[in-house]
Amino acid sequence: MNDATASLKESVGRYGVWSAALHADSDPVRGRERAESVAELERLGFGAVWLGGNTSARDAAPLIEATERIVVGTSIQSVWEHRAPEAAAGFAELEVAHPGRFLLGLGVSHGPRVEGYSRPYSTMVGYLDDLDKAGMRAGHRVLAALGPKMLDLSRDRAAGAIPYLVTPEHTAQARERLGEGPLLAPEFKVVLDSDPSRARATARAYLGRYLELPNYTRNFLNLGFTDADVADGGSDRLIDAVFAWGDENTIRARVDAFHAAGADHVALQLVEDDMAHLPREGWRKLASLLT
């Protein structure tokens, strides 16, 4: 492990928060609330926040400016919608003002969501080439990697991988592929509810949108799930594998399983019935059960 990767792992810590609600918009009231929320997450001890959706340095900047140490990462910036020179320039501007605070998370998105989607691996390779030409070093970017080829790129052309919607079994496979050095920071979903029927219903309502995307369903099949598991919003078996729910000890044990499998950092996404609001009380509860 080189010094830069060791420093990155120390900066992001063991736990972070993933939230699509932190995506910037033009509402100044919401902007202040987002900044206040991230400042509180910093006080609660989280090492990083991950901006869900197709985000960029522009989304990260006000959150970095409102805080002192927490790392802000994109999860993810789509290589189809942001030109590499512009991405490199956005990173460079933040790096000058706030060194080490912004991490560029990149991904190839999904065929059903991108017009003209083709050759995602080659597209990512070309994008990384363009970032190199623009002067952005590999140690400042991470890749949303699921399969072996993208994990190899995460190891060889980036600081590590930020797999989304995975299990500890996938994390173990990814760690073996990456080796010890690169950052491995999987996302993991949490429902703060101990009622099985209610918790699974909340999880299933959210998971359904992802089961329409072949990258995820193919990954689940590769992990040993069946066609029946990925149908109709997901089987109980699948729900219980990709969401933590239950009492505090159960949720803590589920998060710990990712670290035991080789994760350096786990990006925790709270899933509730209303995903548009910032779940500040839930984040407080999450922080308390992880300490």
C-alpha positions, 0 to 999 in steps of 0.5 A: 500500500502506498502512502497516498492510499493509506492516507485516503483510507485514513481520511474516509475512515470505516464508515460513511453516508451515501445519500441521493438527497445531498445532490445539489439543486437551485433551492437555497433553503435546501442548500443550507439544510444539506450543508448543515446536515453534512456538518452534523455528519462530520460531528457524528464521526462519519469520514465521508459522504457519498453524493448519490446520483449523477453528481460532480464537483459542483455538487460537492463544493458547498458541502466541502466549504461548510465542513472541515475534514469530511471527504465528499465523493461522487457516487457516481459521476457518469462518464457519459454525461461529464467530459473528462477535461471538465471533470479534471478541472472541477477536481483541480479547483477543489483540490487547490482550495481544499486539498484531499477533501474531494474524491471523484467517483466514476461509473459507466451507469446503465444501458437503460439509462443512457442513449447510445450505451455501448462498450462500457469498459472501453469507454471507461478506459478512454475516459481514464486516459483523458483524465491522465492527459488532463493531469488528474492522478489515479489516486484521486479517483475511484470506480463503481466496479462490480465485475472483474474487468472494472475491478482490475481498472479500479486497482490499476488505474484508480485508488480503488472501488466503490461497488453499489448494491452488493453483499459481503460475499461480493466484497470478499471477491473484490478484495481478492481481485484488488489486493490489499492496497486499493480502497474498497468502499462498498455501499450498503443499505439500512432500514431502521426497523425491526418489524420484518414485514414492514422493513422488507416492504420498505426495502422492496419498494426501493429495490425494485428500480434497481432490478430493472438494470441488468448490471445489478441483476447479472451481478446477483446471479453471479453471486448465486441468486436465482431468477426468482430472487430478482423478480417481483421486487426481490425475494426475501432472501435477496432483500435480507442479503442487500439490506440491513434491518432489525435491532441495533445489534443485528444491523451492527453485525451486518455492517461488520460483515463487510469489514470482515470480508475486506472492506476498508469503508462502508458507505451506509444508505438509510432507506425510508419510505420518503427518500427525498428528505434528509434523514438526520434523525436516522443518521444520528441513530446510525452513528450511535449504533456504530460506536 
